[in-house]
């Protein structure tokens, strides 16, 4: 079980009552009760989110379990309310590190996404200027950039990773390679190269 999660790049990282219970040696019910008893204090650090988890398979008459999601400040505050056992102390340190590492990873992903967006705009503008009458140019060069960066086309990536957009399937290294590919394509187009020439040069450079 991971300590910290996130839904998307625009959402803040969070941990759950389940994670806190498991790693501090407390019952889940005890942690959930503690959250409910201190709901007003926790909401000073942001909205207190929760999800309704389905009961275990085979449970008769079981009701959905409310699983609380806590941001970094909420989790930090909640842990101060627990007995400071050695296990709780170790979890505090591990949770601080997990939040820090994930935020670093998200910051890098956001930077790569912004750089990729800028490169994408640059490529689109170059295609519009150099190939105004080719309605398939952007799609073809976009696919070529993905193929060179990942070995797969956008469509293949979405299917392989089960995501809605090919960008969601990329790790940070692949995002950087995609940005470089698009920059190279734009430069080659400005130099008057055709698709086949650009494909050969791109495969040789990346």
N, C-alpha and C positions, 0 to 999 in steps of 0.2 A: 504494500500500500504506500503510495507516495504521500508526502507530507503536505505539499502545496499544489494547487491546481489553478488553471485559468480557462475561461471559456473562449476568449478571443483576444486579439492584440489591443482592443479598446477597453477591455474589462480588466479590473484589478485582480491580482492573485488572491486566492482564498484557501483556507483549510476548512475542515468540517468537524462537527462534534464527534463523529465516528473516529476520525484520526486522533483527536485529542484523547478520547476515552481509551483507545487501544494502546497508545504510546505513553500514557501516564498511569496505567493500571487501574483506571476507574471504570465503573459500569457506565454504559451508554446512557441509561436512564438517569443516572446521577448527574452526568454532564449536561444533559438536556434540561433537567430541572434547574440546574445552576444557571443556565442561559436564560430560562424563562423568569427566574427570580430576579435576575439582574438585567432584564430586557431594556429598561429605560436607560441604564448606564451604558450598555453596549451600543445603543442607538445614538449616543452622543458621538460615536466614531463612524457613523454611517448607517445606512439601511441594513437591517438584520434580515438577510435573505434565507430562504429555506426551500427544500425540494421534498416532495412527497414520494418516498421510495416504496415500491411494491412489497407486500409481505412475502416471506419466503414461500417457495413452491411447496404445496402440500399442507400449508397452515390453514386450519379450519377457522373461518370467521375472522381471519386476521385483518387488521386495519392498516392502511398505508402508514409507514413510519415517517415522521417529520424529521428531515435531516437538515440541521442548521449549517449555513455557510458563513464563515467569519473572515473578515479582512484582517490584515496584519495587526492593526491596532486593537481590534476587537479580540483577536486570539491572544494577543499579549496581555491585555487586561484580564481576560478570563483566567489565564493560567496563574495570575497573581492571586486568584481566589482559591486555588487548590493548595493542598498541603504540600510543603516544599520538601518532598521526599527526594532521595537521590535519582529515582527514575524520572520524576517531574523536572528536576534540575537539568538532567541530560536532554530531555525532550525540549526544554526551553532553548538550549543552545542549538540543537539540531533544527528547530523550527526557525530560529533567527537566520541561520545559514541558508535554509531552504528558501525562505522568502527573498533573501538577498540574491542568491544565485538565479532564481527565476526572474527577478526584476532585471538583472543584468542581461539575461537571455532575451527577455522581451524588448528591452531597450535596443539591443543589437538587431533584433528582427524588425523593429519599427524603422530603424535607420536604413536597413537593407531595403525595406519596402519603399521608403521615400526615395532612395537613390534609384531603385528600379522604376518608380513612377516617373521620375525626371528623365531617365534614359528612354523610357517608353514614349514620352512626349516628344523627345528629341528625334526618335526614330520615325514617329508618325509624321512629324513636320517635314523631315527629310524626304520621306516617301511621297508626301503630298507635293513637295516642290520638284522632286526629280522624276516622279512617275505619276503625274496627275491623271492620266487616262487609263491606268491599270487598276481596275477595281478589285483585283485579287492580290495586289502587291502586299498590302499590309498583312493579310492573313498568311500569305506564303512566307514572308520574312519573319513574322511572329512565330510560326511553327518551326522555322529553321533555327531561330535563336533558342527555342526550348529544346530542340533536338540536339543541338550542340552542347547545351548546358547540362542536360540530363540524360540524353540518349533516347528520350521519348517525346512524342508530340503532346501538346496540351490535352487532346482527347484521350490519349493513352494514359497520361498521368492521372487524370480525373478517374478513369475506370480502375486503374491499379490501386489508387489510394482511397477510393470511395469518397471523394470530395466534390464540392460544387464548382470550384474554380481551380485551375492548375496551380495558381500561386500558393494555395493552402497546402499543397503537397511538397513544397520545396523546403529544404533546410537552409540555414544561413549561407553555407558554402555554395549551394546551388543558386541561390538568389544573386550572389555576387557574380557567379559565372554567367548567369543570364544577363545581368546588367552589362558586363563586358562584351558579350556577344552582340547585344543590341547597339552598343556604341560602335563596335567594329563594322557592323552592317551599315550604319549611318555614314561612317567615313568612307567605306568602299563605294556606296551609292554616290556620294559626292564626287568621288574620283572617276565616275562613269563606268563602273564594272556592272556586268549583267548578273542575273541570278546564279548561273552555273559557276562563273568566276568567283563570285562572293562565297558560294558554298565551298569551293575548293580552298580558298584562302582561310575561311573561318575554321574549317576542320583542321587545317594545318596550324593555325594560331592557338587553338584552344585545346 
